[in-house]
Amino acid sequence: MGIDELDEQVCPVARAIGRVGDAWTLMVLRELFLGARRFEEIRGHTGMSPQLLTRRLRELTETGIVARRLYQDRPRRFEFELTEKGADLWPVVVALNSWGERWAKPELEEPLISLTHRACGHVIEPALTCPECGERLHARAVKARMSEPMKRDRALRRDKHRQGVRPAPG
């Protein structure tokens, strides 16, 4: 199965990865969350080639994650901003940042990116919590349950893989 086929699976994780799981796409999202809006600004902070950045911005725009807005007529120049759909990726980027701060950063005293709650002004460390009891959650405190369509799709893909046949989309 190719990366381009992830979007055909029933699994929401696979479908999300198919849309935003590319490393360069995540770097573009990071820049947008950090406040970059213009092509050259995003390019300068990521080191992406113009062709690669153009392709990623086009994909993000086509999927409704990013909106493009003309800010100059001659030459035509655009700004990019996250849509509501794009802003909903904030927890993903924050989770990657938290993991990176713990496991992948150079040894430094302070966080490389800190988050401040605008309403109260306090620096925060976001955490998943149970909406019922307020307990902080971690991987071993939660049990995942798959729906029947998810179980069927996984079984079909497993069986097709064992037979060496590509599964049909969907």
N, CA, C and O atoms as a DFTB+ gen file, in Angstrom:
680 C
 N C O
     1  1       0.851      -1.178       0.000
     2  2       0.000       0.000       0.000
     3  2       0.894       1.238       0.000
     4  3       1.873       1.319       0.741
     5  1       0.537       2.184      -0.837
     6  2       1.283       3.430      -0.905
     7  2       0.705       4.477       0.023
     8  3      -0.431       4.364       0.482
     9  1       1.495       5.491       0.291
    10  2       1.068       6.575       1.179
    11  2      -0.173       7.275       0.624
    12  3      -1.010       7.760       1.385
    13  1      -0.286       7.325      -0.697
    14  2      -1.435       7.982      -1.312
    15  2      -2.724       7.198      -1.115
    16  3      -3.803       7.723      -1.389
    17  1      -2.644       5.962      -0.651
    18  2      -3.838       5.147      -0.424
    19  2      -4.374       5.255       1.005
    20  3      -5.433       4.704       1.306
    21  1      -3.673       5.943       1.872
    22  2      -4.132       6.078       3.253
    23  2      -5.495       6.748       3.318
    24  3      -6.324       6.410       4.164
    25  1      -5.719       7.689       2.432
    26  2      -6.976       8.442       2.414
    27  2      -8.169       7.561       2.038
    28  3      -9.314       7.990       2.173
    29  1      -7.922       6.351       1.574
    30  2      -8.993       5.448       1.165
    31  2      -9.450       4.532       2.292
    32  3     -10.459       3.841       2.152
    33  1      -8.730       4.515       3.399
    34  2      -9.077       3.627       4.499
    35  2     -10.238       4.186       5.318
    36  3     -10.536       5.379       5.260
    37  1     -10.875       3.323       6.067
    38  2     -11.936       3.728       6.980
    39  2     -11.331       4.437       8.199
    40  3     -11.930       5.373       8.730
    41  1     -10.172       4.002       8.635
    42  2      -9.527       4.502       9.856
    43  2      -9.292       6.012       9.797
    44  3      -8.666       6.500       8.855
    45  1      -9.783       6.755      10.788
    46  2      -9.583       8.205      10.786
    47  2      -8.121       8.612      10.962
    48  3      -7.712       9.666      10.476
    49  1      -7.327       7.784      11.653
    50  2      -5.906       8.094      11.809
    51  2      -5.216       8.001      10.448
    52  3      -4.450       8.890      10.074
    53  1      -5.490       6.925       9.711
    54  2      -4.889       6.761       8.379
    55  2      -5.310       7.887       7.444
    56  3      -4.486       8.416       6.698
    57  1      -6.580       8.254       7.481
    58  2      -7.072       9.321       6.607
    59  2      -6.424      10.665       6.955
    60  3      -6.076      11.442       6.066
    61  1      -6.268      10.928       8.246
    62  2      -5.622      12.177       8.673
    63  2      -4.156      12.194       8.241
    64  3      -3.666      13.207       7.743
    65  1      -3.462      11.081       8.429
    66  2      -2.065      11.000       7.998
    67  2      -1.971      11.193       6.492
    68  3      -1.039      11.832       6.003
    69  1      -2.925      10.649       5.759
    70  2      -2.939      10.823       4.308
    71  2      -3.063      12.279       3.894
    72  3      -2.603      12.660       2.817
    73  1      -3.671      13.084       4.727
    74  2      -3.857      14.506       4.404
    75  2      -2.778      15.408       4.977
    76  3      -2.368      16.366       4.322
    77  1      -2.305      15.122       6.193
    78  2      -1.359      16.049       6.832
    79  2      -0.138      15.361       7.445
    80  3       0.611      15.998       8.186
    81  1       0.077      14.086       7.156
    82  2       1.149      13.345       7.800
    83  2       2.534      13.528       7.214
    84  3       3.513      13.027       7.767
    85  1       2.628      14.231       6.114
    86  2       3.922      14.483       5.496
    87  2       4.726      15.465       6.360
    88  3       4.169      16.426       6.891
    89  1       6.023      15.226       6.496
    90  2       6.859      16.079       7.351
    91  2       6.819      17.540       6.917
    92  3       6.734      18.429       7.763
    93  1       6.879      17.802       5.613
    94  2       6.881      19.195       5.142
    95  2       5.530      19.861       5.381
    96  3       5.470      21.058       5.663
    97  1       4.455      19.099       5.271
    98  2       3.133      19.656       5.561
    99  2       3.053      20.072       7.024
   100  3       2.525      21.137       7.344
   101  1       3.573      19.237       7.901
   102  2       3.573      19.582       9.323
   103  2       4.443      20.799       9.603
   104  3       4.125      21.593      10.489
   105  1       5.531      20.956       8.866
   106  2       6.373      22.144       9.040
   107  2       5.624      23.409       8.603
   108  3       5.742      24.453       9.244
   109  1       4.862      23.315       7.523
   110  2       4.048      24.458       7.084
   111  2       3.018      24.787       8.161
   112  3       2.818      25.955       8.493
   113  1       2.370      23.771       8.702
   114  2       1.391      24.001       9.764
   115  2       2.048      24.639      10.987
   116  3       1.480      25.544      11.598
   117  1       3.240      24.170      11.341
   118  2       3.960      24.791      12.454
   119  2       4.132      26.284      12.221
   120  3       3.871      27.096      13.108
   121  1       4.574      26.638      11.020
   122  2       4.809      28.054      10.710
   123  2       3.522      28.863      10.776
   124  3       3.522      29.987      11.278
   125  1       2.433      28.308      10.277
   126  2       1.154      29.020      10.335
   127  2       0.707      29.203      11.784
   128  3       0.191      30.262      12.141
   129  1       0.902      28.177      12.624
   130  2       0.553      28.314      14.038
   131  2       1.456      29.314      14.748
   132  3       1.037      29.946      15.718
   133  1       2.687      29.464      14.276
   134  2       3.606      30.435      14.888
   135  2       3.414      31.845      14.336
   136  3       4.090      32.779      14.769
   137  1       2.494      32.004      13.383
   138  2       2.147      33.339      12.912
   139  2       2.640      33.720      11.529
   140  3       2.343      34.818      11.059
   141  1       3.382      32.849      10.863
   142  2       3.818      33.156       9.493
   143  2       2.601      33.144       8.576
   144  3       1.692      32.334       8.757
   145  1       2.580      34.038       7.595
   146  2       1.446      34.117       6.677
   147  2       1.871      34.143       5.213
   148  3       1.105      33.737       4.339
   149  1       3.061      34.608       4.945
   150  2       3.491      34.812       3.559
   151  2       4.458      33.732       3.103
   152  3       5.211      33.163       3.893
   153  1       4.411      33.467       1.802
   154  2       5.190      32.405       1.173
   155  2       6.666      32.481       1.558
   156  3       7.228      31.502       2.049
   157  1       7.293      33.628       1.340
   158  2       8.732      33.751       1.604
   159  2       9.062      33.592       3.081
   160  3      10.130      33.093       3.435
   161  1       8.152      34.013       3.931
   162  2       8.357      33.850       5.369
   163  2       8.333      32.359       5.737
   164  3       9.203      31.880       6.464
   165  1       7.341      31.644       5.235
   166  2       7.243      30.201       5.499
   167  2       8.464      29.488       4.918
   168  3       9.072      28.635       5.564
   169  1       8.803      29.854       3.702
   170  2       9.959      29.237       3.028
   171  2      11.247      29.499       3.810
   172  3      12.058      28.593       4.001
   173  1      11.430      30.738       4.259
   174  2      12.639      31.090       4.993
   175  2      12.790      30.340       6.304
   176  3      13.901      29.988       6.699
   177  1      11.668      30.094       6.984
   178  2      11.720      29.420       8.280
   179  2      11.822      27.902       8.153
   180  3      12.267      27.233       9.086
   181  1      11.417      27.358       7.016
   182  2      11.436      25.904       6.840
   183  2      12.584      25.425       5.964
   184  3      13.014      24.277       6.079
   185  1      13.089      26.301       5.080
   186  2      14.131      25.886       4.146
   187  2      13.601      25.077       2.977
   188  3      14.375      24.444       2.259
   189  1      12.293      25.088       2.778
   190  2      11.686      24.322       1.683
   191  2      12.011      24.967       0.342
   192  3      12.197      26.181       0.255
   193  1      12.077      24.149      -0.698
   194  2      12.236      24.698      -2.037
   195  2      10.923      25.377      -2.427
   196  3       9.867      25.011      -1.911
   197  1      10.971      26.358      -3.327
   198  2       9.731      27.024      -3.739
   199  2       8.709      26.054      -4.322
   200  3       7.509      26.190      -4.080
   201  1       9.187      25.068      -5.095
   202  2       8.279      24.106      -5.719
   203  2       7.585      23.245      -4.669
   204  3       6.381      23.003      -4.756
   205  1       8.335      22.790      -3.687
   206  2       7.768      21.954      -2.635
   207  2       6.769      22.736      -1.794
   208  3       5.687      22.234      -1.490
   209  1       7.120      23.954      -1.419
   210  2       6.202      24.772      -0.621
   211  2       4.942      25.097      -1.416
   212  3       3.841      25.056      -0.866
   213  1       5.083      25.415      -2.688
   214  2       3.916      25.681      -3.538
   215  2       2.990      24.472      -3.554
   216  3       1.774      24.612      -3.419
   217  1       3.570      23.282      -3.718
   218  2       2.769      22.051      -3.771
   219  2       2.054      21.807      -2.447
   220  3       0.869      21.472      -2.437
   221  1       2.761      21.973      -1.326
   222  2       2.129      21.723      -0.027
   223  2       1.029      22.749       0.259
   224  3      -0.036      22.386       0.759
   225  1       1.273      24.008      -0.049
   226  2       0.239      25.026       0.171
   227  2      -0.981      24.777      -0.714
   228  3      -2.114      24.987      -0.284
   229  1      -0.752      24.333      -1.940
   230  2      -1.866      24.006      -2.832
   231  2      -2.689      22.853      -2.258
   232  3      -3.919      22.910      -2.247
   233  1      -2.013      21.809      -1.783
   234  2      -2.718      20.658      -1.197
   235  2      -3.516      21.076       0.038
   236  3      -4.667      20.673       0.204
   237  1      -2.907      21.878       0.893
   238  2      -3.597      22.333       2.101
   239  2      -4.786      23.227       1.766
   240  3      -5.803      23.199       2.458
   241  1      -4.660      24.010       0.719
   242  2      -5.765      24.866       0.281
   243  2      -6.883      24.018      -0.326
   244  3      -8.058      24.238      -0.034
   245  1      -6.524      23.062      -1.157
   246  2      -7.520      22.199      -1.798
   247  2      -8.298      21.361      -0.796
   248  3      -9.470      21.063      -1.024
   249  1      -7.669      20.976       0.307
   250  2      -8.359      20.176       1.327
   251  2      -9.092      21.039       2.347
   252  3      -9.725      20.512       3.262
   253  1      -9.014      22.361       2.199
   254  2      -9.753      23.258       3.084
   255  2      -9.090      23.488       4.427
   256  3      -9.739      23.967       5.357
   257  1      -7.809      23.158       4.553
   258  2      -7.084      23.346       5.804
   259  2      -6.499      24.755       5.883
   260  3      -6.369      25.326       6.965
   261  1      -6.152      25.300       4.730
   262  2      -5.564      26.635       4.632
   263  2      -6.374      27.453       3.633
   264  3      -6.834      26.926       2.620
   265  1      -6.543      28.726       3.917
   266  2      -7.189      29.657       2.982
   267  2      -6.111      30.581       2.417
   268  3      -5.175      30.969       3.115
   269  1      -6.264      30.920       1.149
   270  2      -5.321      31.803       0.464
   271  2      -6.013      33.125       0.205
   272  3      -7.139      33.157      -0.291
   273  1      -5.332      34.234       0.545
   274  2      -5.926      35.561       0.388
   275  2      -4.946      36.473      -0.341
   276  3      -3.786      36.602       0.049
   277  1      -5.435      37.100      -1.402
   278  2      -4.626      38.041      -2.174
   279  2      -4.349      39.276      -1.330
   280  3      -5.278      39.881      -0.796
   281  1      -3.081      39.656      -1.204
   282  2      -2.758      40.881      -0.473
   283  2      -2.050      41.905      -1.352
   284  3      -1.843      43.042      -0.928
   285  1      -1.678      41.519      -2.568
   286  2      -1.002      42.448      -3.480
   287  2      -1.334      42.046      -4.913
   288  3      -1.261      40.871      -5.272
   289  1      -1.709      43.058      -5.745
   290  2      -2.066      42.769      -7.136
   291  2      -0.871      42.613      -8.062
   292  3      -0.829      41.685      -8.870
   293  1       0.103      43.513      -7.954
   294  2       1.244      43.496      -8.878
   295  2       2.558      43.517      -8.131
   296  3       2.880      44.517      -7.488
   297  1       3.304      42.476      -8.195
   298  2       2.921      41.153      -8.668
   299  2       1.911      40.524      -7.709
   300  3       1.817      40.914      -6.545
   301  1       1.159      39.548      -8.215
   302  2       0.146      38.886      -7.383
   303  2       0.829      38.122      -6.261
   304  3       1.680      37.264      -6.494
   305  1       0.439      38.453      -5.048
   306  2       1.003      37.794      -3.870
   307  2      -0.139      37.431      -2.921
   308  3      -1.138      38.142      -2.810
   309  1       0.046      36.315      -2.253
   310  2      -0.997      35.792      -1.384
   311  2      -0.486      35.574       0.029
   312  3       0.697      35.318       0.253
   313  1      -1.402      35.682       0.970
   314  2      -1.142      35.285       2.349
   315  2      -1.922      33.998       2.590
   316  3      -2.904      33.707       1.908
   317  1      -1.468      33.250       3.560
   318  2      -2.102      31.973       3.886
   319  2      -2.479      31.992       5.356
   320  3      -1.725      32.475       6.201
   321  1      -3.657      31.460       5.648
   322  2      -4.091      31.373       7.043
   323  2      -4.868      30.086       7.240
   324  3      -5.457      29.544       6.304
   325  1      -4.857      29.615       8.457
   326  2      -5.573      28.389       8.783
   327  2      -7.077      28.644       8.786
   328  3      -7.546      29.661       9.297
   329  1      -7.814      27.717       8.216
   330  2      -9.267      27.746       8.302
   331  2      -9.663      27.124       9.644
   332  3      -8.795      26.736      10.425
   333  1     -10.927      27.030       9.908
   334  2     -11.381      26.348      11.127
   335  2     -10.899      24.897      11.113
   336  3     -10.461      24.363      12.132
   337  1     -10.989      24.279       9.951
   338  2     -10.513      22.904       9.785
   339  2      -9.022      22.819      10.106
   340  3      -8.579      21.874      10.758
   341  1      -8.254      23.796       9.652
   342  2      -6.820      23.834       9.925
   343  2      -6.522      24.106      11.377
   344  3      -5.629      23.487      11.956
   345  1      -7.263      25.031      11.978
   346  2      -7.044      25.366      13.390
   347  2      -7.304      24.156      14.292
   348  3      -6.729      24.048      15.375
   349  1      -8.169      23.252      13.842
   350  2      -8.434      22.039      14.614
   351  2      -7.234      21.090      14.640
   352  3      -7.252      20.098      15.369
   353  1      -6.196      21.378      13.855
   354  2      -4.956      20.589      13.909
   355  2      -4.013      21.078      15.011
   356  3      -2.960      20.479      15.232
   357  1      -4.379      22.151      15.696
   358  2      -3.542      22.698      16.760
   359  2      -3.125      21.645      17.785
   360  3      -1.947      21.597      18.139
   361  1      -4.031      20.802      18.277
   362  2      -3.586      19.804      19.269
   363  2      -2.536      18.840      18.709
   364  3      -1.689      18.350      19.456
   365  1      -2.583      18.567      17.426
   366  2      -1.602      17.669      16.809
   367  2      -0.221      18.312      16.850
   368  3       0.755      17.675      17.246
   369  1      -0.144      19.565      16.441
   370  2       1.136      20.273      16.424
   371  2       1.647      20.468      17.850
   372  3       2.845      20.333      18.098
   373  1       0.767      20.779      18.773
   374  2       1.161      20.953      20.175
   375  2       1.668      19.624      20.751
   376  3       2.647      19.604      21.498
   377  1       1.008      18.529      20.406
   378  2       1.464      17.216      20.890
   379  2       2.842      16.884      20.332
   380  3       3.690      16.365      21.058
   381  1       3.078      17.173      19.061
   382  2       4.410      16.951      18.487
   383  2       5.451      17.828      19.180
   384  3       6.568      17.383      19.443
   385  1       5.083      19.068      19.472
   386  2       5.993      19.962      20.181
   387  2       6.327      19.404      21.570
   388  3       7.492      19.386      21.969
   389  1       5.322      18.957      22.292
   390  2       5.550      18.421      23.639
   391  2       6.453      17.195      23.593
   392  3       7.369      17.060      24.405
   393  1       6.193      16.312      22.648
   394  2       7.028      15.123      22.513
   395  2       8.465      15.531      22.166
   396  3       9.425      15.008      22.731
   397  1       8.593      16.467      21.232
   398  2       9.915      16.939      20.829
   399  2      10.672      17.595      21.963
   400  3      11.881      17.406      22.098
   401  1       9.967      18.370      22.784
   402  2      10.603      19.010      23.942
   403  2      11.147      17.952      24.907
   404  3      12.209      18.128      25.503
   405  1      10.414      16.873      25.047
   406  2      10.834      15.834      26.005
   407  2      11.890      14.900      25.431
   408  3      12.844      14.539      26.121
   409  1      11.723      14.505      24.167
   410  2      12.538      13.418      23.634
   411  2      13.481      13.788      22.494
   412  3      14.355      12.988      22.159
   413  1      13.345      14.949      21.892
   414  2      14.125      15.211      20.675
   415  2      14.794      16.575      20.626
   416  3      15.235      16.994      19.555
   417  1      14.885      17.273      21.734
   418  2      15.479      18.614      21.685
   419  2      16.901      18.583      22.222
   420  3      17.281      17.673      22.959
   421  1      17.678      19.587      21.845
   422  2      18.999      19.701      22.463
   423  2      18.837      19.988      23.952
   424  3      17.810      20.518      24.376
   425  1      19.816      19.649      24.722
   426  2      19.753      19.872      26.168
   427  2      19.818      21.368      26.476
   428  3      20.889      21.973      26.440
   429  1      18.685      21.940      26.773
   430  2      18.590      23.349      27.138
   431  2      17.712      23.468      28.376
   432  3      16.915      22.578      28.671
   433  1      17.862      24.557      29.088
   434  2      17.112      24.761      30.321
   435  2      15.634      25.060      30.070
   436  3      14.758      24.550      30.768
   437  1      15.377      25.882      29.077
   438  2      13.997      26.339      28.875
   439  2      13.394      25.695      27.625
   440  3      14.117      25.255      26.731
   441  1      12.066      25.647      27.576
   442  2      11.403      25.116      26.380
   443  2      11.729      25.980      25.161
   444  3      11.879      27.197      25.270
   445  1      11.835      25.343      24.017
   446  2      12.130      26.074      22.792
   447  2      10.896      26.805      22.270
   448  3      11.012      27.846      21.623
   449  1       9.732      26.265      22.550
   450  2       8.467      26.936      22.237
   451  2       7.614      26.855      23.500
   452  3       7.356      25.765      24.009
   453  1       7.184      27.991      23.996
   454  2       6.285      27.976      25.146
   455  2       4.936      28.522      24.707
   456  3       4.842      29.322      23.777
   457  1       3.913      28.080      25.384
   458  2       2.543      28.477      25.063
   459  2       1.976      29.286      26.233
   460  3       2.081      28.886      27.393
   461  1       1.378      30.422      25.907
   462  2       0.783      31.287      26.918
   463  2      -0.712      31.389      26.668
   464  3      -1.154      31.685      25.558
   465  1      -1.483      31.138      27.717
   466  2      -2.935      31.261      27.635
   467  2      -3.284      32.745      27.557
   468  3      -3.020      33.499      28.494
   469  1      -3.872      33.158      26.449
   470  2      -4.158      34.583      26.230
   471  2      -5.079      35.165      27.298
   472  3      -4.914      36.316      27.703
   473  1      -6.041      34.377      27.751
   474  2      -7.033      34.900      28.698
   475  2      -6.434      35.267      30.052
   476  3      -6.812      36.282      30.637
   477  1      -5.497      34.449      30.562
   478  2      -4.962      34.713      31.902
   479  2      -3.485      35.073      31.898
   480  3      -2.958      35.528      32.914
   481  1      -2.804      34.874      30.764
   482  2      -1.402      35.237      30.666
   483  2      -0.415      34.220      31.217
   484  3       0.787      34.487      31.246
   485  1      -0.891      33.072      31.649
   486  2       0.004      32.056      32.206
   487  2       0.575      31.155      31.117
   488  3      -0.105      30.814      30.149
   489  1       1.845      30.776      31.299
   490  2       2.470      29.789      30.430
   491  2       1.853      28.445      30.775
   492  3       1.727      28.089      31.947
   493  1       1.472      27.705      29.747
   494  2       0.771      26.437      29.963
   495  2       1.519      25.279      29.334
   496  3       2.335      25.453      28.429
   497  1       1.219      24.098      29.837
   498  2       1.645      22.848      29.234
   499  2       0.366      22.061      28.975
   500  3      -0.183      21.448      29.890
   501  1      -0.117      22.077      27.718
   502  2      -1.386      21.414      27.424
   503  2      -1.337      19.928      27.761
   504  3      -0.304      19.274      27.619
   505  1      -2.473      19.415      28.206
   506  2      -2.578      18.009      28.559
   507  2      -3.972      17.506      28.216
   508  3      -4.953      18.244      28.306
   509  1      -4.043      16.257      27.826
   510  2      -5.345      15.627      27.629
   511  2      -5.907      15.271      28.995
   512  3      -5.212      14.702      29.837
   513  1      -7.165      15.607      29.204
   514  2      -7.815      15.277      30.467
   515  2      -9.173      14.663      30.189
   516  3      -9.790      14.923      29.156
   517  1      -9.626      13.850      31.118
   518  2     -10.953      13.252      31.019
   519  2     -11.989      14.344      31.263
   520  3     -11.923      15.029      32.284
   521  1     -12.938      14.523      30.357
   522  2     -13.937      15.572      30.563
   523  2     -14.883      15.293      31.730
   524  3     -15.551      16.206      32.216
   525  1     -14.946      14.045      32.182
   526  2     -15.842      13.694      33.292
   527  2     -15.199      13.917      34.664
   528  3     -15.794      14.537      35.545
   529  1     -13.976      13.403      34.832
   530  2     -13.353      13.481      36.163
   531  2     -12.188      14.461      36.235
   532  3     -11.716      14.778      37.327
   533  1     -11.717      14.946      35.088
   534  2     -10.623      15.903      35.064
   535  2      -9.238      15.287      35.199
   536  3      -8.243      16.012      35.209
   537  1      -9.153      13.962      35.304
   538  2      -7.849      13.305      35.444
   539  2      -7.026      13.479      34.175
   540  3      -7.550      13.404      33.064
   541  1      -5.731      13.711      34.357
   542  2      -4.810      13.825      33.224
   543  2      -4.648      12.441      32.600
   544  3      -4.454      11.451      33.306
   545  1      -4.730      12.382      31.272
   546  2      -4.688      11.109      30.570
   547  2      -3.327      10.865      29.930
   548  3      -2.613      11.802      29.574
   549  1      -2.988       9.596      29.793
   550  2      -1.798       9.163      29.076
   551  2      -2.153       7.865      28.357
   552  3      -3.230       7.309      28.573
   553  1      -1.268       7.389      27.519
   554  2      -1.563       6.247      26.646
   555  2      -2.050       5.017      27.410
   556  3      -2.941       4.318      26.928
   557  1      -1.501       4.739      28.567
   558  2      -1.866       3.522      29.295
   559  2      -3.118       3.692      30.160
   560  3      -3.571       2.737      30.792
   561  1      -3.676       4.901      30.188
   562  2      -4.870       5.154      30.994
   563  2      -6.148       5.102      30.159
   564  3      -7.247       5.265      30.690
   565  1      -6.005       4.875      28.865
   566  2      -7.165       4.913      27.967
   567  2      -7.215       3.625      27.147
   568  3      -6.181       3.120      26.711
   569  1      -8.393       3.111      26.945
   570  2      -8.585       1.924      26.114
   571  2      -9.282       2.356      24.826
   572  3     -10.312       3.028      24.872
   573  1      -8.734       1.979      23.697
   574  2      -9.351       2.289      22.399
   575  2     -10.300       1.161      22.020
   576  3     -10.004      -0.013      22.243
   577  1     -11.438       1.523      21.447
   578  2     -12.410       0.541      20.980
   579  2     -12.702       0.833      19.513
   580  3     -13.059       1.956      19.156
   581  1     -12.550      -0.174      18.675
   582  2     -12.811       0.004      17.245
   583  2     -14.268      -0.320      16.922
   584  3     -14.852      -1.243      17.489
   585  1     -14.841       0.448      16.006
   586  2     -16.195       0.179      15.536
   587  2     -16.173      -1.056      14.631
   588  3     -15.107      -1.499      14.202
   589  1     -17.324      -1.592      14.353
   590  2     -17.414      -2.756      13.454
   591  2     -16.907      -2.428      12.047
   592  3     -16.185      -3.241      11.470
   593  1     -17.262      -1.245      11.458
   594  2     -16.692      -0.928      10.136
   595  2     -15.164      -0.860      10.155
   596  3     -14.514      -1.270       9.194
   597  1     -14.599      -0.354      11.227
   598  2     -13.136      -0.279      11.346
   599  2     -12.548      -1.682      11.419
   600  3     -11.547      -1.970      10.763
   601  1     -13.162      -2.557      12.212
   602  2     -12.671      -3.938      12.332
   603  2     -12.748      -4.655      10.977
   604  3     -11.821      -5.367      10.591
   605  1     -13.859      -4.459      10.264
   606  2     -14.006      -5.108       8.945
   607  2     -12.961      -4.608       7.965
   608  3     -12.369      -5.399       7.230
   609  1     -12.726      -3.284       7.947
   610  2     -11.748      -2.715       7.027
   611  2     -10.350      -3.247       7.337
   612  3      -9.601      -3.589       6.422
   613  1      -9.999      -3.319       8.606
   614  2      -8.681      -3.833       8.990
   615  2      -8.528      -5.299       8.597
   616  3      -7.481      -5.706       8.091
   617  1      -9.573      -6.088       8.830
   618  2      -9.511      -7.515       8.466
   619  2      -9.378      -7.676       6.952
   620  3      -8.598      -8.503       6.480
   621  1     -10.136      -6.887       6.197
   622  2     -10.056      -6.949       4.731
   623  2      -8.644      -6.596       4.261
   624  3      -8.082      -7.293       3.417
   625  1      -8.083      -5.542       4.789
   626  2      -6.728      -5.131       4.399
   627  2      -5.691      -6.174       4.807
   628  3      -4.760      -6.454       4.052
   629  1      -5.851      -6.748       5.995
   630  2      -4.917      -7.797       6.439
   631  2      -4.984      -9.002       5.516
   632  3      -3.955      -9.534       5.101
   633  1      -6.210      -9.433       5.194
   634  2      -6.376     -10.601       4.328
   635  2      -5.857     -10.349       2.920
   636  3      -5.213     -11.216       2.328
   637  1      -6.135      -9.168       2.383
   638  2      -5.636      -8.820       1.048
   639  2      -4.111      -8.763       1.041
   640  3      -3.469      -9.178       0.077
   641  1      -3.543      -8.246       2.121
   642  2      -2.082      -8.172       2.234
   643  2      -1.486      -9.576       2.234
   644  3      -0.485      -9.832       1.565
   645  1      -2.099     -10.474       2.982
   646  2      -1.612     -11.855       3.049
   647  2      -1.674     -12.530       1.683
   648  3      -0.831     -13.365       1.356
   649  1      -2.675     -12.164       0.890
   650  2      -2.838     -12.732      -0.446
   651  2      -2.030     -11.990      -1.502
   652  3      -1.938     -12.430      -2.648
   653  1      -1.446     -10.864      -1.109
   654  2      -0.660     -10.078      -2.060
   655  2      -1.510      -9.289      -3.031
   656  3      -1.066      -8.966      -4.133
   657  1      -2.749      -8.972      -2.623
   658  2      -3.675      -8.231      -3.485
   659  2      -3.973      -6.889      -2.842
   660  3      -4.138      -6.792      -1.626
   661  1      -4.041      -5.854      -3.673
   662  2      -4.408      -4.532      -3.151
   663  2      -5.900      -4.485      -2.871
   664  3      -6.699      -4.883      -3.719
   665  1      -6.294      -4.001      -1.684
   666  2      -7.734      -3.879      -1.387
   667  2      -8.379      -2.760      -2.185
   668  3      -7.717      -1.801      -2.582
   669  1      -9.657      -2.891      -2.410
   670  2     -10.421      -1.851      -3.091
   671  2     -10.569      -0.659      -2.153
   672  3     -10.625      -0.840      -0.936
   673  1     -10.635       0.552      -2.692
   674  2     -10.804       1.742      -1.845
   675  2     -12.081       1.669      -1.017
   676  3     -13.098       1.111      -1.430
   677  1     -11.976       2.276       0.206
   678  2     -13.161       2.521       1.009
   679  2     -13.502       1.496       1.974
   680  3     -14.493       1.630       2.692
